Amino acid sequence: MPDESKTENPDDIVNRRQFFAKLGLGSLGIAAAGTAAFAYQFLEPNVLYEPSPVVNAGKPDRYPLDSVTLDVNSGIYIIHSQEGYFSLSAVCTHLGCLTTWKPELGIIACPCHGSKFAVWERGNLKPGDKIEGPAPKPLPWKRVWLNDDGDLLVDRSTDVPPLQRDSFVRV
């Protein structure tokens, strides 16, 4: 007597055509799922949370007279001169390197390509003006003001136009 458990039902046998049809449908299903995932990612808002361009530089009495203070995190210099407080960008206008204050020379210098910028007014040079080097423009002045609490605020996103560069914050 033949064993019925070992006899194969012709409906259970997958022939070659059915195998490739199932393989193709499975591949299309995976491709459709990937496309749906990428479409969802594309349609979802892609928001960058950047820090505020306004920097609280603290109380003005933190900065001694004739001082140049670099805020590395913000990329700005806070300068306290005889005329008052002002701020310069610490990013070189040549290729975007972070500049350094050279107190022994009284200048701001770019360590990457040798551009030098004035800090104090000398002859016809204003603070931020290029002294030498490949930088195409002077260091931009940044807008500075006092808030209601008496703190110095610097707006890194707002450059002071050249004609208004005599506007210092006086305390």
Backbone as JSON, one array per atom type, in Angstrom:
{
  "sequence": "MPDESKTENPDDIVNRRQFFAKLGLGSLGIAAAGTAAFAYQFLEPNVLYEPSPVVNAGKPDRYPLDSVTLDVNSGIYIIHSQEGYFSLSAVCTHLGCLTTWKPELGIIACPCHGSKFAVWERGNLKPGDKIEGPAPKPLPWKRVWLNDDGDLLVDRSTDVPPLQRDSFVRV",
  "N": [[0.8, -1.16, 0.0], [0.58, 2.07, -0.93], [2.18, 4.88, 0.61], [0.36, 7.55, 1.66], [1.09, 9.96, 2.72], [3.47, 10.65, 1.64], [2.99, 11.12, -0.97], [2.89, 13.54, -3.42], [0.97, 16.4, -3.85], [-0.2, 17.74, -6.82], [-0.79, 20.45, -6.81], [0.82, 21.57, -4.88], [3.33, 21.66, -5.88], [5.8, 23.78, -7.1], [6.38, 25.14, -10.08], [8.88, 26.15, -12.47], [8.11, 28.53, -13.78], [6.21, 29.63, -12.01], [7.86, 30.03, -9.78], [9.68, 32.06, -10.68], [7.82, 34.07, -11.17], [6.86, 34.6, -8.58], [9.25, 35.43, -7.41], [9.77, 37.75, -8.92], [7.5, 39.34, -8.27], [7.95, 39.63, -5.54], [10.35, 41.09, -5.58], [9.45, 43.44, -6.82], [7.69, 44.29, -4.81], [9.48, 44.87, -2.69], [10.95, 46.95, -3.89], [8.89, 48.82, -4.2], [8.27, 49.34, -1.52], [10.68, 50.53, -0.67], [10.65, 52.82, -2.32], [8.39, 54.09, -1.32], [9.27, 54.66, 1.28], [11.39, 56.49, 0.78], [9.91, 58.5, -0.49], [8.26, 59.35, 1.6], [10.22, 60.39, 3.34], [11.15, 62.46, 1.75], [8.9, 64.14, 1.59], [8.53, 64.87, 4.22], [9.11, 67.57, 6.46], [12.28, 69.12, 6.42], [14.0, 70.41, 8.72], [16.44, 72.63, 9.88], [17.88, 73.2, 12.92], [19.32, 75.87, 13.96], [21.65, 77.74, 15.96], [20.86, 80.87, 17.57], [21.6, 83.89, 15.82], [22.2, 86.05, 17.36], [24.35, 86.98, 19.87], [24.96, 86.88, 23.3], [27.19, 88.78, 24.86], [27.8, 89.37, 27.44], [28.37, 91.39, 30.4], [29.53, 94.75, 29.97], [31.67, 95.54, 31.6], [33.3, 93.36, 31.78], [35.21, 93.53, 29.87], [38.27, 94.93, 29.61], [39.6, 98.27, 29.11], [40.9, 99.06, 25.9], [41.04, 96.41, 24.98], [41.02, 93.28, 23.22], [38.91, 90.71, 22.62], [38.44, 87.4, 21.85], [35.72, 85.46, 20.9], [35.46, 82.29, 20.5], [33.48, 80.36, 19.99], [31.45, 81.83, 18.79], [32.7, 83.16, 16.75], [33.58, 85.85, 16.72], [35.1, 89.03, 17.5], [35.2, 90.99, 20.41], [35.7, 94.26, 21.0], [37.06, 96.73, 23.01], [37.51, 99.94, 22.84], [38.88, 103.32, 23.07], [36.81, 104.86, 22.06], [34.55, 103.32, 22.5], [32.59, 100.3, 22.52], [32.87, 97.75, 20.05], [32.38, 95.28, 17.47], [34.04, 92.78, 15.59], [34.06, 90.46, 12.88], [35.51, 87.26, 13.28], [36.23, 85.65, 11.26], [38.18, 85.04, 8.51], [38.15, 86.86, 5.48], [39.18, 85.75, 3.23], [39.43, 82.76, 2.86], [37.8, 81.84, 4.86], [39.0, 81.09, 7.29], [39.6, 80.89, 10.85], [40.62, 83.71, 12.48], [43.4, 85.1, 14.41], [44.21, 86.99, 17.33], [46.91, 89.11, 17.61], [48.53, 90.39, 20.06], [51.1, 91.46, 20.51], [51.78, 92.61, 18.1], [49.63, 94.15, 17.59], [47.58, 93.54, 15.8], [45.11, 91.68, 13.9], [45.5, 88.48, 12.69], [45.52, 86.09, 10.02], [46.11, 82.74, 10.37], [46.31, 80.9, 8.34], [46.78, 81.86, 5.63], [48.1, 84.26, 5.84], [46.9, 86.84, 5.86], [46.48, 90.11, 7.17], [44.92, 92.25, 9.53], [43.78, 95.45, 10.6], [43.27, 96.59, 13.96], [43.11, 98.77, 15.62], [42.62, 102.23, 14.96], [44.68, 103.56, 12.51], [46.32, 106.01, 10.96], [45.03, 106.17, 7.79], [43.74, 103.78, 8.05], [41.02, 101.93, 9.18], [39.48, 100.15, 11.96], [39.48, 96.68, 11.32], [40.16, 96.89, 8.66], [42.04, 95.64, 5.87], [45.46, 95.0, 6.1], [47.57, 93.62, 4.88], [48.03, 90.81, 2.62], [46.17, 88.02, 1.1], [43.43, 88.39, 1.46], [40.32, 89.52, 0.19], [38.6, 91.49, 1.18], [37.91, 93.76, 3.94], [37.66, 92.8, 7.46], [34.36, 92.24, 8.46], [32.35, 94.53, 10.34], [30.25, 93.85, 13.09], [26.88, 94.2, 14.23], [26.33, 95.82, 17.31], [24.81, 96.22, 20.5], [23.28, 97.37, 23.57], [21.33, 95.48, 25.82], [18.25, 95.52, 27.79], [19.06, 94.62, 30.27], [21.62, 95.48, 30.48], [23.59, 94.05, 29.16], [26.02, 93.32, 26.62], [25.07, 92.79, 23.32], [25.57, 91.0, 20.33], [24.97, 90.89, 16.94], [25.52, 88.45, 14.79], [24.65, 88.07, 12.22], [24.24, 90.48, 11.01], [25.89, 92.85, 9.22], [27.69, 95.86, 9.74], [27.3, 98.69, 7.77], [29.95, 100.26, 5.8], [29.87, 103.1, 5.97], [28.75, 103.59, 8.42], [30.52, 102.85, 10.34], [31.57, 104.23, 12.43], [30.03, 104.05, 14.57], [29.93, 103.39, 17.76], [29.31, 101.46, 20.72], [28.66, 103.11, 23.54], [29.29, 103.15, 26.98]],
  "CA": [[0.0, 0.0, 0.0], [1.41, 3.28, -1.01], [2.07, 5.84, 1.72], [-0.28, 8.75, 1.12], [1.72, 11.17, 3.24], [4.61, 10.99, 0.79], [2.58, 11.48, -2.32], [2.82, 15.0, -3.56], [-0.19, 16.98, -4.5], [0.3, 18.55, -7.93], [-0.97, 21.89, -6.53], [1.88, 22.01, -3.99], [4.58, 21.74, -6.63], [6.03, 25.07, -7.74], [7.2, 24.95, -11.28], [9.84, 27.2, -12.74], [7.4, 29.77, -14.13], [5.64, 30.18, -10.78], [8.97, 30.5, -8.94], [10.17, 33.36, -11.17], [6.74, 35.04, -10.99], [6.88, 34.99, -7.17], [10.48, 36.19, -7.21], [9.58, 39.08, -9.52], [6.54, 40.09, -7.46], [8.64, 39.98, -4.27], [11.3, 42.18, -5.88], [8.65, 44.66, -7.02], [7.19, 44.7, -3.5], [10.6, 45.49, -1.96], [11.23, 48.23, -4.56], [7.79, 49.73, -3.88], [8.42, 49.75, -0.12], [11.79, 51.49, -0.64], [10.19, 54.06, -2.93], [7.47, 54.74, -0.38], [10.07, 55.2, 2.39], [12.07, 57.69, 0.29], [8.89, 59.53, -0.74], [7.88, 59.88, 2.91], [11.35, 61.2, 3.81], [11.19, 63.67, 0.92], [7.77, 65.01, 1.9], [8.62, 65.3, 5.61], [9.91, 68.81, 6.53], [13.68, 68.96, 6.81], [14.27, 71.66, 9.41], [17.71, 72.75, 10.57], [17.79, 74.01, 14.12], [20.59, 76.57, 14.13], [21.63, 78.65, 17.1], [20.51, 82.25, 17.26], [22.75, 84.7, 15.4], [22.45, 87.07, 18.37], [25.2, 86.45, 20.92], [25.04, 87.69, 24.51], [28.61, 88.86, 25.19], [27.96, 89.63, 28.86], [28.46, 92.77, 30.88], [30.65, 95.5, 29.38], [32.83, 95.66, 32.49], [34.16, 92.18, 31.57], [36.22, 93.85, 28.85], [39.07, 96.1, 29.99], [39.85, 99.27, 28.07], [41.9, 98.68, 24.88], [41.17, 94.95, 24.93], [40.44, 92.53, 22.1], [38.53, 89.42, 23.17], [37.92, 86.48, 20.83], [34.72, 84.46, 21.28], [35.71, 81.24, 19.51], [32.22, 79.69, 19.63], [30.64, 82.71, 17.95], [33.5, 83.66, 15.64], [33.6, 87.31, 16.75], [35.93, 89.75, 18.45], [34.61, 92.11, 21.13], [36.8, 95.2, 21.17], [36.75, 97.89, 23.85], [38.47, 100.99, 22.52], [38.6, 104.61, 23.71], [35.52, 105.36, 21.55], [33.48, 102.48, 22.99], [32.62, 98.88, 22.16], [32.44, 97.33, 18.71], [32.65, 93.87, 17.22], [34.5, 92.38, 14.26], [34.01, 89.03, 12.59], [36.81, 86.6, 13.43], [36.38, 84.76, 10.12], [38.93, 85.7, 7.43], [37.37, 87.04, 4.25], [39.84, 85.06, 2.12], [38.89, 81.41, 2.71], [36.97, 81.49, 6.0], [39.75, 80.59, 8.44], [39.42, 81.64, 12.08], [41.8, 84.55, 12.68], [43.91, 85.18, 15.78], [44.63, 88.31, 17.79], [48.35, 89.19, 17.9], [48.68, 91.6, 20.87], [52.45, 92.04, 20.39], [51.81, 93.39, 16.86], [48.44, 95.0, 17.55], [46.81, 93.23, 14.59], [44.46, 90.38, 13.77], [46.19, 87.79, 11.58], [45.0, 84.8, 9.6], [47.22, 81.8, 10.41], [46.33, 80.02, 7.17], [47.34, 82.43, 4.4], [48.89, 85.45, 6.13], [46.22, 88.14, 5.81], [46.57, 90.87, 8.41], [43.86, 93.25, 9.63], [43.97, 96.46, 11.65], [42.3, 96.58, 15.06], [43.01, 100.15, 16.06], [42.69, 103.2, 13.86], [46.06, 104.0, 12.22], [46.35, 106.8, 9.73], [43.78, 106.04, 7.05], [43.18, 102.45, 8.29], [39.98, 101.79, 10.2], [39.47, 98.79, 12.49], [38.98, 95.66, 10.41], [40.73, 97.06, 7.31], [43.13, 94.73, 5.51], [46.79, 95.6, 6.03], [48.26, 92.89, 3.8], [47.62, 89.42, 2.44], [45.27, 87.72, -0.02], [42.01, 88.64, 1.76], [39.8, 90.51, -0.75], [37.81, 92.51, 1.85], [38.2, 93.88, 5.37], [36.79, 92.04, 8.36], [33.12, 93.0, 8.65], [31.87, 94.9, 11.67], [28.96, 93.26, 13.45], [26.02, 95.11, 14.98], [26.44, 95.68, 18.76], [23.95, 97.1, 21.27], [23.03, 96.97, 24.96], [19.93, 95.11, 26.09], [17.68, 96.17, 28.98], [19.8, 94.19, 31.46], [22.96, 96.05, 30.43], [24.53, 93.14, 28.5], [26.36, 93.58, 25.21], [24.56, 91.82, 22.37], [26.2, 91.1, 19.01], [24.23, 90.18, 15.9], [26.49, 87.94, 13.81], [24.08, 88.04, 10.88], [24.09, 91.84, 10.49], [27.11, 93.63, 9.04], [27.53, 97.31, 9.79], [27.81, 99.27, 6.52], [31.18, 101.03, 5.99], [29.62, 104.5, 6.33], [28.31, 103.65, 9.81], [31.5, 102.17, 11.18], [31.99, 105.07, 13.54], [29.0, 103.91, 15.6], [30.39, 102.55, 18.84], [28.44, 101.42, 21.88], [29.3, 103.79, 24.67], [28.66, 102.8, 28.26]],
  "C": [[0.87, 1.25, 0.0], [1.11, 4.23, 0.15], [1.54, 7.16, 1.18], [0.37, 10.03, 1.63], [2.91, 11.59, 2.37], [4.22, 11.33, -0.63], [2.39, 12.98, -2.38], [1.58, 15.4, -4.34], [0.33, 17.86, -5.64], [0.12, 20.04, -7.7], [0.15, 22.43, -5.64], [3.21, 22.17, -4.72], [4.67, 23.11, -7.3], [6.91, 24.82, -8.95], [8.08, 26.19, -11.49], [9.16, 28.53, -13.02], [6.81, 30.42, -12.86], [6.73, 30.72, -9.85], [9.45, 31.88, -9.38], [9.09, 34.44, -11.06], [6.72, 35.53, -9.54], [8.13, 35.81, -6.84], [10.35, 37.6, -7.76], [8.62, 39.93, -8.72], [7.15, 40.5, -6.11], [9.61, 41.13, -4.47], [10.56, 43.49, -6.1], [8.09, 45.19, -5.7], [8.26, 45.4, -2.68], [10.93, 46.85, -2.57], [10.14, 49.25, -4.24], [7.89, 50.22, -2.44], [9.57, 50.76, 0.02], [11.4, 52.84, -1.22], [9.26, 54.81, -1.99], [8.24, 55.35, 0.79], [10.79, 56.48, 1.96], [11.09, 58.82, 0.01], [8.44, 60.16, 0.57], [8.97, 60.79, 3.45], [11.43, 62.51, 3.03], [10.09, 64.64, 1.31], [7.78, 65.51, 3.34], [9.48, 66.57, 5.67], [11.31, 68.52, 7.06], [14.15, 70.27, 7.43], [15.63, 71.59, 10.08], [17.53, 73.67, 11.77], [19.15, 74.63, 14.39], [20.51, 77.49, 15.33], [21.31, 80.07, 16.64], [21.75, 83.02, 16.8], [23.09, 85.8, 16.4], [23.18, 86.43, 19.55], [25.18, 87.41, 22.1], [26.5, 87.65, 24.97], [28.85, 89.21, 26.65], [28.03, 91.11, 29.17], [29.67, 93.48, 30.27], [31.87, 95.59, 30.29], [33.72, 94.42, 32.47], [35.34, 92.5, 30.67], [37.0, 95.09, 29.26], [39.28, 97.04, 28.8], [41.01, 98.82, 27.19], [42.13, 97.16, 24.85], [40.5, 94.41, 23.66], [40.18, 91.12, 22.61], [37.88, 88.58, 22.07], [36.91, 85.55, 21.48], [34.77, 83.38, 20.2], [34.41, 80.59, 19.05], [31.38, 80.52, 18.67], [31.4, 83.23, 16.73], [33.5, 85.17, 15.55], [34.66, 87.8, 17.73], [35.08, 90.83, 19.1], [35.77, 93.03, 21.46], [36.3, 96.4, 21.97], [37.85, 98.92, 23.6], [38.11, 102.26, 23.27], [37.23, 105.14, 23.3], [34.34, 104.57, 22.1], [33.68, 101.03, 22.57], [32.2, 98.68, 20.71], [32.86, 95.88, 18.52], [33.07, 93.66, 15.77], [34.3, 90.88, 14.1], [35.41, 88.46, 12.73], [37.1, 85.67, 12.27], [37.04, 85.54, 8.98], [38.09, 85.75, 6.16], [38.02, 86.36, 3.05], [39.22, 83.68, 1.89], [38.13, 80.94, 3.94], [37.7, 80.88, 7.18], [39.44, 81.45, 9.67], [40.72, 82.4, 12.35], [42.21, 84.54, 14.15], [44.36, 86.61, 16.07], [46.09, 88.24, 18.18], [48.6, 90.46, 18.72], [50.05, 92.26, 20.74], [52.58, 92.91, 19.13], [50.64, 94.36, 16.77], [47.59, 94.78, 16.32], [46.05, 91.92, 14.78], [45.06, 89.73, 12.54], [45.52, 86.46, 11.3], [46.17, 83.82, 9.58], [47.35, 80.93, 9.16], [47.1, 80.62, 5.99], [47.98, 83.79, 4.6], [48.2, 86.79, 5.98], [46.31, 88.79, 7.18], [45.55, 92.0, 8.37], [44.14, 94.19, 10.79], [42.89, 96.29, 12.71], [42.06, 98.0, 15.53], [43.15, 101.06, 14.86], [44.14, 103.69, 13.73], [46.05, 104.75, 10.91], [45.0, 106.71, 9.02], [43.15, 104.65, 7.22], [42.17, 102.5, 9.43], [40.06, 100.38, 10.77], [38.8, 97.81, 11.53], [39.55, 95.76, 9.01], [41.9, 96.12, 7.1], [44.43, 95.52, 5.44], [47.58, 94.95, 4.9], [47.7, 91.48, 3.71], [46.59, 89.26, 1.33], [43.79, 88.01, 0.25], [41.48, 89.75, 0.85], [39.07, 91.68, -0.07], [38.26, 92.65, 3.3], [37.3, 92.97, 6.19], [35.52, 92.85, 8.61], [32.86, 93.32, 10.12], [30.53, 94.24, 11.87], [28.19, 94.23, 14.34], [26.1, 94.79, 16.48], [25.48, 96.66, 19.42], [23.84, 96.57, 22.69], [21.58, 96.58, 25.11], [19.47, 95.8, 27.38], [18.4, 95.79, 30.26], [21.22, 94.74, 31.5], [24.0, 95.12, 29.84], [24.79, 93.59, 27.08], [25.79, 92.46, 24.36], [25.21, 92.07, 21.02], [25.36, 90.27, 18.04], [25.21, 89.75, 14.82], [25.96, 87.97, 12.39], [23.96, 89.42, 10.25], [25.44, 92.54, 10.43], [26.79, 95.11, 9.1], [28.09, 97.88, 8.49], [29.04, 100.15, 6.78], [30.94, 102.48, 6.42], [29.18, 104.67, 7.79], [29.3, 103.03, 10.77], [32.08, 103.05, 12.26], [30.96, 104.99, 14.66], [29.46, 102.89, 16.63], [29.33, 102.53, 19.93], [29.2, 102.03, 23.03], [28.54, 103.48, 25.95], [29.06, 103.81, 29.31]]
}
